Amino acid sequence: MLEQVGDELQKALRRWTESMVGEDLHGRIEQVARNENEFGVDPFGFDLNYALAAMAPFVWLYKQYFRVQTFNIDRVPAGRVLLVSNHSGQLPLDGAMIVVALLTEAPRPRVVRSMVEKWVQTLPYVSTFMARAGQIVGTPENCRRLLEAEEAILVFPEGVRGLGKTWGQRYQLQDFGLGFMRLALETKTPIAPVAVIGAEEQAPSLANLKPLAKILGFPFVPLTPTVIPLPLPSRYRIYFGEPMTFSGRADDEDAELDKKVAAVKATIQSMLDEGLKARTHVFR
Amino acid sequence: MRPAVVVTGISGNLGRTLARLLHRHERIIGIDRRPFEGKPKDVEMFQLDLRGRRAEDVFRRNEIRAVIHMGIMHDPRMNEEEHHSFNVVGTTRILGYAARYGVKKVVMLSSANAYGPSPDNSNFLTEDAPLMAASRFSQVRDLIEVDMLAHGFFWRHPDIQTVILRPVHIVGPNIKNAPSNYLRLRHPWVLAGFDPMVQLIHVEDAARAMIEALRPEAKGVYNVVGPGEVPLSAIWRELGRASIPFPHLLARPLLDILFKYRLASFPPPELDHIQFLCAVDGSRWVKDVGWRPRYSMRETIRSVLDE
């Protein structure tokens, strides 16, 4: 009974996705490399049909709410790639928008995997949703395995430091982790820098309520004008930069990797600065 | 007489399956405390305890070319001390005899469950991943210890080819282990909102893997994967069962009580297997022996319902 309701809901959501993306969607899905078994899932538990249904609300946000504009999306290379983006907005909708962009707008459509926190695995429903939608627990082994299978992986080297920033720090990149650079060097993967503009304004955080976050076990708890971080309809602009390739040893000292990571960070910061200069209105 | 292959734990389901597949090609000497029902005529059977003195006689009086050690038990209802002694002492003895009597090949059955399900696990664990199962389920520490014993043996005896196989959940008709029993439930409960990818292997494929391990190419530790991985929910669909979702925060304390009063046969830590990932990468085994399971995923799943 419950299963049938689930199946009907999935079909309805999928039809919604199709109606928003248009005829184009089928052709795009054909182009996506697929690796599923007779049960419709790939070895990581990704289920394209489920994902197309689960995407529906995000496609609506993409098309109607945030009215996302992409720039130079054709720069994202074929084959293995690490998409490295700034992270903001209290809720990780920037990730979802990048994923929708690459499936529905890129000339070579990609199913982007993003790396999720380990504690997501302990959350009921969320853990299953993430797995079926192609989101993977962010261990280095998982990342390496996917890159070697020529997949596209989205990483936010700022992590929650970027996501939970307060209003005063908007569009200032926080500390970048080094893990993505080690993986890029080890697997000889190009890095595609991505700058997302608009997510900062979806939920301006006036303060991070650290004691409350501690009690709830959350990484941060923002105080926003809407109390809970409901996103405002700011307009998203997603800029894709030229792929960057690095060479060197993956097990080098942190100081060496820092230099390479700084180059990526500087590129994204300048993409952000240029994008902000070109922007005339937050909501238009 | 030609050199024999000693098979410990031969009277279990896996052992009997293995004996049936192998007895036409090899001279088999079976050792088990239990009688071997339906034993092929050419299998020589010794009904004894590996820890006893008579086990050594088997090695003293026969030329043994290989040992397949499956005489390891996992029964959460069993007295822990006896459980531990049977597994650890039994394994120590059999490895000792192998070294003393010039056996050239030792194949030991471990399990992919030795890694243990955990929210921190990568989607596919390789053979070098730490064996963490006992961190959340202390009763299985002897199963990890026997794996480590064989591991130590592998390094101490470079002249002996030691193979440790860590197969995924073994299922099949009449198999009485936890995964098979669980998949036979008519009204299965699941943890609401959790649907981990599960790997299964048919008992006959597991037996074939043990036999493949006798080949000279096989050396060291291997994860052995069956026909792949599926979400738990897909297994229940395939079996035509409607699962009953149960909140995970209540499931543990409830199962704790049910298990204590013998109303359930699953110890509470085994809930981790239907909540978190414990899937392995079997590519090393595929590469070294060209492994291919015979049973498809559908056949493997459905085999639990066969008589």
Interface residues (C-beta under 8 A of the other chain):
Chain A: M1 E3 N37 E38 F39 G40 V41 P43 F44 G45 K118 W119 Q121 T122 L123 P124 Y125 V126 S127 T128 A131 R132 I136 V137 T139 E141 N142 R145
Chain B: P119 D120 N121 S122 N123 F124 T126 L191 A192 G193 F194 D195 P196 M197 G228 E229 V230 P231 A234 R237 E238 A242 P247 H248 F276 L277 S296 M297 R298
